[in-house]
Amino acid sequence: MDSKKRFIAYDAYEKLADAYAEKVDTKPHNAYLEKPATLSLLPDVEGKRVLDVGCGTGRYTEWLLEHGAEVIGFDASPQMLDHARKRVGDRAELILHDLNYPLDFMEDDSVHLVLASLVFDYVEDLTHALREFRRVLRDDGSLVFSMGHPTLDFIKDFGMKDYWSVEMTEIWWTGFGERVLMPGYRRPIQAITEPLHETGFLIERLVEARPTPQYKEADPEGYEDVAWRPSFICIKAVPRT
């Protein structure tokens, strides 16, 4: 893999992998905010073939397997992928792959669902990735993805200057115990919806994630911070036929 084209958060996730694997299933921001909203958009996956994009440590891979899906997952971080393999064993096909590159290991019209949880925050231009997703997705399939809410960086005053631009951000993550500088991209809503349109998708549902009661039980102080403002946007899109 050409190191010059590695996704921008490669080093951060390699450093974070062990702590991420240990905490992600119970960390309220993930377990009781993003994940419930994303799961609410998933179709019935029993007997379906699913592509888990940026599968990380396998938290969604395992859920999909437990609900009867056949899963192909990929991630660009070897350390994260090692944890996924430990988690699900040989029950899923897991591949080291960077979303900057075409999905050359996937055939056309070969999956019923593409799931991309918190992946697009590290992709500058969504069009290439979405075009590949449309290629591998069946006409009766669906794409479900989550990402940082386009307004969050302005609300939290992370120094963004122009809402209408796709801007690179750098934020210190401390929630996994390890202090890691995490790069990513913030984009306006139109920079999400237009690439979907251009690559042949229609938005079926859009959900702005809100914390569940379990979040408040696990972290009352953190709940008060996320209860009043957006954190994640989750979208289900279907092929335009």
C-alpha positions in Angstrom: 0.0 0.0 0.0 1.4 3.4 -1.0 2.0 5.2 2.3 1.5 8.5 0.7 -2.2 7.6 0.1 -2.9 6.2 3.6 -6.0 7.5 5.2 -5.2 10.5 7.3 -6.0 8.8 10.7 -3.7 5.8 10.1 -1.2 6.7 12.8 -3.8 7.7 15.3 -5.7 4.5 15.0 -2.6 2.3 15.1 -1.7 4.0 18.4 -5.2 3.9 19.7 -6.1 0.3 18.7 -5.7 -1.5 22.1 -7.5 1.1 24.1 -10.2 1.4 21.5 -10.8 -2.4 21.5 -11.0 -2.4 25.3 -13.4 0.5 25.7 -15.5 1.0 22.6 -18.4 -1.4 23.6 -19.1 0.5 26.8 -17.9 4.0 26.0 -21.2 5.9 26.1 -20.4 8.1 23.1 -20.2 5.0 20.9 -22.4 2.5 22.7 -25.3 4.8 23.7 -25.2 7.5 21.1 -23.9 6.6 17.6 -24.6 2.9 17.6 -28.3 2.9 18.5 -29.0 5.5 15.8 -27.0 3.6 13.2 -28.7 0.3 14.1 -32.1 1.9 13.8 -31.5 2.3 10.1 -30.3 -1.2 9.3 -32.6 -3.6 7.4 -33.1 -7.2 8.4 -29.6 -8.7 7.7 -30.4 -12.4 8.2 -29.1 -14.3 5.2 -27.7 -11.2 3.6 -24.2 -10.4 2.4 -22.9 -7.3 4.1 -19.8 -5.1 3.5 -18.5 -3.6 6.8 -16.5 -0.6 5.7 -13.8 0.5 8.2 -14.7 -2.4 10.4 -12.2 -1.4 13.1 -12.1 -3.8 16.0 -15.2 -5.6 14.7 -18.0 -4.2 16.9 -20.5 -4.0 14.0 -19.0 -7.1 12.4 -19.9 -9.2 15.4 -23.4 -7.7 15.6 -24.0 -8.5 12.0 -22.8 -12.1 12.4 -25.0 -12.5 15.4 -28.0 -11.4 13.4 -27.4 -13.9 10.6 -25.4 -11.9 8.0 -22.5 -13.1 5.9 -19.9 -10.4 6.5 -16.9 -9.0 4.5 -15.1 -6.4 6.5 -12.1 -4.2 5.8 -10.0 -1.7 7.6 -6.8 0.3 6.8 -5.3 -0.2 10.3 -3.5 -3.5 10.9 -3.7 -3.1 14.6 -7.5 -2.5 14.6 -8.0 -5.4 12.1 -6.0 -7.7 14.4 -8.5 -7.0 17.2 -11.4 -7.7 14.8 -9.9 -11.0 13.9 -9.6 -11.9 17.6 -13.2 -10.9 18.1 -14.9 -12.8 15.3 -12.3 -15.4 14.3 -13.0 -16.9 10.9 -16.7 -16.2 10.9 -16.1 -13.1 8.7 -13.8 -12.4 5.8 -11.6 -9.5 7.0 -9.2 -7.7 4.7 -6.6 -5.0 5.2 -7.6 -2.3 2.7 -7.7 1.5 2.5 -10.8 3.3 1.2 -8.6 5.6 -0.8 -8.3 2.6 -3.2 -10.9 0.8 -5.3 -12.7 -2.2 -3.8 -11.0 -4.5 -6.3 -11.6 -7.5 -4.1 -15.4 -7.0 -4.5 -17.5 -8.0 -7.5 -20.3 -5.9 -9.0 -23.8 -6.3 -7.4 -22.4 -8.6 -4.8 -23.8 -7.3 -1.4 -27.2 -6.5 0.0 -25.9 -3.9 2.5 -22.9 -1.6 2.8 -22.4 -0.4 6.4 -19.9 2.5 7.0 -19.9 3.6 10.6 -17.8 6.7 11.4 -15.6 6.2 8.3 -16.5 9.2 6.1 -14.9 11.6 8.6 -11.6 10.5 7.3 -12.4 10.7 3.6 -11.9 14.1 1.9 -13.8 13.3 -1.3 -16.8 11.1 -0.8 -17.6 10.6 -4.4 -15.0 8.0 -5.2 -16.0 5.8 -2.2 -19.7 6.2 -2.9 -19.2 5.2 -6.5 -17.5 2.0 -5.4 -20.3 1.3 -2.9 -22.9 1.7 -5.6 -20.9 -0.6 -7.9 -20.8 -3.5 -5.3 -24.3 -2.9 -4.0 -27.3 -4.8 -5.5 -30.2 -2.7 -6.9 -32.4 -3.8 -4.0 -29.7 -3.1 -1.4 -29.0 -0.2 0.9 -26.1 1.9 2.3 -26.1 2.9 5.9 -23.5 5.2 7.3 -22.8 7.5 10.3 -20.4 10.4 10.6 -19.8 13.5 12.6 -22.6 16.0 12.4 -21.7 18.9 10.0 -22.5 21.6 12.6 -20.7 20.0 15.6 -17.3 21.7 15.0 -18.9 25.1 14.9 -21.0 24.5 18.1 -17.9 23.2 19.9 -15.7 26.0 18.5 -13.0 23.9 17.0 -11.7 26.8 14.9 -13.6 26.1 11.7 -13.9 29.2 9.5 -16.1 28.4 6.6 -19.2 26.2 6.9 -19.4 25.7 3.1 -15.9 24.2 2.8 -14.6 20.7 3.4 -12.1 21.4 6.1 -9.5 19.3 7.8 -9.7 19.2 11.6 -7.4 18.0 14.3 -8.9 17.2 17.7 -7.3 15.7 20.8 -9.1 12.5 21.7 -8.9 11.5 25.4 -12.0 9.4 25.8 -10.2 6.1 25.3 -7.6 6.8 28.0 -4.9 7.5 25.5 -4.4 11.1 24.4 -4.3 11.0 20.6 -4.4 13.8 18.0 -7.2 12.6 15.6 -7.4 14.2 12.2 -10.5 14.3 10.2 -12.7 16.2 7.8 -15.7 18.4 8.5 -18.1 19.1 5.6 -21.4 20.9 5.0 -24.6 18.8 4.6 -24.5 19.5 0.9 -21.1 17.9 0.6 -22.8 14.7 1.9 -26.0 14.9 -0.1 -24.6 15.9 -3.5 -22.1 13.0 -3.7 -24.9 10.6 -2.9 -27.0 12.1 -5.7 -24.1 12.1 -8.2 -23.3 8.4 -7.5 -26.9 7.2 -7.9 -28.2 7.1 -4.3 -31.5 8.4 -2.8 -31.7 9.2 0.9 -34.4 7.1 2.5 -33.9 8.2 6.1 -31.7 10.7 8.0 -31.3 10.5 11.8 -29.5 12.9 14.1 -28.3 10.7 16.9 -29.5 11.4 20.4 -28.2 9.8 23.6 -30.2 6.9 25.1 -31.2 6.7 28.8 -28.3 4.2 29.2 -26.0 7.1 28.3 -27.3 9.1 31.2 -26.9 6.1 33.6 -23.4 5.5 32.5 -22.1 9.1 32.3 -24.5 11.7 33.7 -22.1 14.6 33.2 -21.3 13.5 29.6 -25.0 13.1 28.9 -25.7 16.7 29.8 -23.1 17.8 27.2 -24.5 15.7 24.3 -28.2 15.9 25.1 -28.6 19.5 23.9 -26.5 19.4 20.7 -25.9 17.2 17.6 -23.0 14.8 17.6 -23.6 12.3 14.7 -25.7 12.2 11.5 -26.8 8.8 10.3 -28.2 8.1 6.8 -29.8 5.2 5.0 -29.6 5.6 1.2 -30.8 3.3 -1.5 -29.8 2.9 -5.2 -31.7 5.1 -7.6 -32.9 2.7 -10.3 
